[in-house]
Amino acid sequence: MKLLLKSVKIFIYSLLIVSTCALAVFAHDRIDYRQDKDFSYENLRGQYAQLAVRKSVTDLTPAEKAAFVKAIKTLKTTIPPGSKVSIYDQFVAIHLGATRLIHNHKGHSDGSVQELAHENAAFFPWHREYIRRFEQALQAVDRTVTLPYWDWTDPKAFDVIFNDDFLGSNGQGVTIKIPNQGNFTGGAVQTGAFAAANGWVMNPELNIDPDTGTSLGTSLVRFLRMPPASDYPVPKKDVERALSLNNYSLFRPALEGFISVDEQGKVTPGGFTHNYIHGLVGGVQIDASTIPIKFKGLGTMSNIPSSPYDPVFWLHHSNTDRLWAEWQENGHKGSDFYPSEGQPYGHNLKDLMWPWDGGISTPKATELGNLLALLPKFNPSDLVRPIDVLNHRQLGYTYETWERKTQR
């Protein structure tokens, strides 16, 4: 009888986890701003008694690291009703859909847009909404969990993250010889909580090569610190230089990492800051024989569409969001520091951002096979625009080190 009662309790708990996590992903309180001229999304979501505090990975206790890993793995094994994949896989599908699907926007002359989350103005607001929803899904599992952040300039953070007591180490099994630099090892992660042997098995339909559309398999792959992305930490001056830019049209690509801007204002294209870290973890190869030079991602983090399959993605983007928040607090608050027009649809201040757009965007699967069937279903009233996410505190969270600065 005791065994039966224990089994029933476990079953009920599992159902609660499934339904609560699904609510965290889909059933946010939303109203249709098109029916209310006085609608303020910030007011709607500002009803938090206490802000969630995101901490640096170097400040996490062993218990906090364990809770974070456990919550992630719970999402990976929790399949919501009506879905073919887990909640975690649905988050991967959203990121993949924003980067690889073709979207037709009803009523907009610019027609089809493919890249909705990167390379344009909405890079920051889209990811702010995206990682906040993921954080809320984690909190549906364990209310004490928040997204830690990876300060790329902290020399200690790398070893804290890539350790088997947290997010696991480098991959193994593949050696790549780089002329004049030596041999470098990477491959599938084989130890720690995110090894395939310990249950971290990726959906091959969601883990695809962005160039060929072919599957990259089911294992998490890393090539840590392989040239050309081998230097760590990121110099503080590189981040500070980006934060010193007053124009959003320069700040965004500088922090996203497509350009570097020196003290004289000279712009140099390349792979910096945010983009560099993707390569530092996943590994990249360069083909200098082409114009422009081609970069080929080797591992999960450097395969940008499916990069959320590496759990370090969330720490990486938590830091990216932290730096945007710092830039905003440092004299760039509000909608005056975000483009209101002139961007592709989905990137302007009051454009709806897919997938939180009430169906205004009709995605086409093109070569991505079954992706549309793997995406979660969103309520038509679940609407989010860049203007709605400009204030991170009104979304219910803050950053520990930034709060310390503002209280001095």
N, C-alpha and C positions, 0 to 999 in steps of 0.2 A: 504493500500500500504506500509506504514512504517513497519507494522508487517511482511508483506511478505519479504521486503528487509532485515529485521533483521533475519528472518528465513534462508534466502539464505546465509547471512554472516556467521551465525553459522554453516550451512552445509559445506560451503567452508573451514572454519577454522578447522572443524572436519576432513575433507579430508586431509588438510595440516598436521595436527598433526599425522594422521595415516601414511601418506607416509614418513614424515620426521623421525618419530620414527623408522619406519621399516628400513629406510636407516641407521640410527644410529646403529641398531642391525646387519644388514646384509651387507650393501654395503660399507664397508670400502675400501679405496684404497689399493689394493694388486697387486703384480705382482708375476709371477712364478719364484722364485729364482733358480729353477732347470734349467732355460733357460738363466741364467745370472750369470756367475762365479764371477762377481764383485758386486753382489747384496748386499746391506746393508739395512736391514729393519729399522735400527735406522735412517738412512738418509732419508728414505721414509717418516717416521712419525715424523720427527723433524721439520716440517715446520709450527710451531705455532708462531704467533706473540706475544701471551701472554699466560703464563701458567695458567691453572686453579689452584686455591689455595684451598686445603682442610684444614678446620679449626677444632679445637676441638669443641665438642658439647657444652662445657661450654662457648665458645666464640660466639656462634650463637645468633643473635638478634631474637626477636619474629617474625619479618618479614621473616628472613631467615629460621626459623623453619617451618613457615607456607608455604613458597614456596616449601621447600623440600617435605613436606607431600602432597601438592597439585600435584606436579609433579609425585610422586609415584602413587597416586590414578588415575592420568590421564593415566599412563601406564597400570594400572590394568583394566581400562575400554576401552582401545583402542585395537581393534582387527584388525590386518593387513589383507589386501586382501589375500584370499586363506587359511587363518588360522581358526581353530576352537576355538582358545583361544586368550587371550589378550597378548600384548607384555610382560607384567610382568610375566604371566604364562609361556610364552616361556622361559624366563630366569630361572624359576624354573625347567622347563623340561630339560634344558641343564645341570644344576647341578645334577639333578636326573640321567640323562643319563650317566654323567661322573662317578658317584659313583655306579650305580646299573646295567648298561647294560654290557653284555659281548661283547668285541670288538675283531674282527679278523683283524690283520694287514697284509696287502698284502706284501709278500716278506720278512717277518721277521720270523726268526726261533722260536722266543719265543711264537708264536701263539696267544692265546687269553689272554687278560688282562681286568680285571674288574675295578679296582680302578685307574682312570686316574687323579684325582684331589687331592688326599690325600695320606698320609702314605708313600710317596716316594718323590723324589727330586723335581718334578714339582709342588708340593703344592704351593710354592710361585709364580712362573711364571704363572701357570694356573689361579690362582685367580687374579693375577695382570691384566691379559688380560680380564678376566671375569668381574671384578668390574669396570674396565675402560670403557668397552662397556656399562655397565649399566649406568654409569655416563653420557656418551655421549647421551644415550637415554633420560635421564632426561633433559639434556641440549637442546635436540630437542624440549622439551616442554617449558622450561624456561632456557635461556642461562646463567642466573645468578647462577643457582644451581650447587653446587659441593657436593661431598660426604664428610660429616663430619666424624670425627673419634672419637672413644670411647677410651680414654686413660684409661686402666684398673686400673692404679695406682692412678687415680684422684678420691678422695672420693666424690667430688661434681657431677661427671658425671652421676652416677646412678640415682639420683633424677631428674636430668635434662631430661634424656632419658625417664624414665618410669613415665611420667606425661601426663595427658590427653591433655595438650596443645602441645604435641609433638608425641611420639610413643605409648602412652597409658600405662596403669598400669598393675598390676598383674591380672591373671585370677581369676575367682570366681566359686563357686559351688561345689568344690571337697575338702574334708578334708582328709589328710593322717596322720595317727598316726605313729610316729617313736619312737620305744622303747627308753626310758630314755632321750628323747629329746623333746617330746611334739607333739602337733597337728600343721599341716602346711596346708595352704590353697592355692589352685590354681584352674586352669581350664580354661574355655573359657574366653577370654578378652571380657568384656561386656560394656566398656565405651571407649570413645575417637574415633579417626578417623579410627582405625583398629579393631573395633568391627563389628561383623556380621550385627548388626542392622544399622550400618552406612556404609554398602556396602562392607566391607572387607570379601568377601566370596571366600574361596579357592576351587580349582577344586579337587574333591575327587579322581580323577584318578592320580593326581600328589602329593597328600598328603597321603602317604602310610607308613605303618609300615615296616621298612627295614628287620625285621626278619620274619614276616608272610606274607608280601605282601598285607595285607588287608588295606582298606581305613581307615584313621584317621578322616574323616569327612571334614567339610567345615569351621570350626572356628579356629581362631588363639588361641593357648593354651600356657599358661605360668604358671610356678611354681617358682616364683622368690625367690631366696635365701633359698631354702629348702635343709637341710642336705642330702648328704654330701657336696654339693656345696653351702655353706651358707656364707662363709667369703668374705668380700669385704671391701676395695679395695685389689687388688692383690699387695703383697709387692713389692716395687721397686727393692729390691735386687734380686728377682726372675727374673725380666725382665733384669736387669743389668747383671746378671750371664749368661743368655742366650746370650746377646749381646757381652760378653767378649770371647765367644768361637770362635776360629779362623778357625776351620774345619767345612765346610758346612755340612758334614755328621753327625756332632753333633749338630750344630746350628739349622738345619731344624727341627729335631724331638724335640729339646728342646723348640723352640718357637711354633711349632705346638702343643706341649704339651703331647707327649707320654713319655718323660723322663724329669728328673731333674738332673742337673750336679752340684755337690757342689764344694767348693773351692779346694778340694783335687782331683777333677776329678772323684769322685765316681758317677756312673750312677744309678739312681733310677727310675724304671718304674712307671707309674701312669697316672693321669689326671691333667695337669698343663696348665698355660697360656692360649693359644687359646682354647684348648679343655675344660678347666675348665669353661671358660666364656659361652660356649654353655650349660653346665650343670647348671650354675648359673641362666641362664634365663629360660631354658626349664624345669629344674628339672630332676634328675636321681635317680634311685633306684639301690641298690647294692645287688647282690646275692652272699654272701660270702661262700655259701656251695659248690660252684663249683670251679674247678681248670682248667683254670685260672678263676678268679673272673669275673662274668658277670655284665655288666652295662646295665640298661634298661632306655632309654629316655622316659620321660613322656610328654613333651611339644614339640612345633614346633621347637624351636632352638636346642633341644637335639635330635631331629630326623634328623640327619645330611643330608641325601639325599634331603629332602624337606625343610631344614632350611631357605632358602631364602624367604620362605613365611612369616617369621617374619621380618619386615623391619629393625629391629636392626641388622640383619645379615650384612648389607652393612656398617654400622658404625664399627662393630666388625672387618670385614675384611679390612676396610680402615686402621684401627690401625695396624693390622697384617702386611699389606703392608708397612705402615710407618716405622715399626720397622725393616723390611727387608731392606728398603731403608737406614735407619740409619746404620745398620750393613755394608751395601755396602759402604757407604760414609766413614765409619771408618776403612779404610784400606782393604776393600774386594771388590773393584770395578772390573767389567769386568768378562770375561769368565774363568779366572784362578781360580775363586772361585765358580765354578759350575761344577758338574761332567760331563765329556764328554762321558763317557761310563760306562758300568757295571750296569745300571739301567734298569728296565722294559721299554719296548718300550713306547715312549711318555714322558719319564722323562729325557732322556739324552740331552745334550746341543743342539744338532742339530736335534733332533727328532721333527717331526710335532706333535702338540697337538690337539687331538680331542676336539671340532668339527671343528677346523680351520685347517684341514689337507687335503683338496682337495679330500676327499673320500677314502683315503688310509685305513681308518678303517671302517669296515662294522659291525655296531652294531646289536646284536640280542636282541629282546625284552624279550625273556625268559618269566618269570612270570609277566612281567610288562604290560601286556595287550596292551593298545592302545598308549603307550608312543611314539613309533616311529612316529605315525601320528600327535602327538602334538609338535614335535620338529620343530624349524624353519629350513628353507632351506638356506644353505650357498653356496656362489659362489665357484666353484672349484678353483678359484685363490686366495681365502681367506685363506692364509697360515700363521701360526704362530708357532714359535719354542721358546724354552726357551731363546736362544741366542738373540732373537729379542726383548725381553722385560726386559733386565737387567738394562736399564737406565730409571728410571721413568720420568725424565724431558723430555727425547726425546719422550715420549708417550704423552706429553702435559700437565702435571700437576706436582704439588709439594705440600709440606706440610708447613703450616704457621710457626709452631714452629721450624721445622727443618731448614727452611730458616733463621729464626732469629739466630739460633746457628751458621750457616756457615758465617753469615755476621758480627759476633762479632770479 
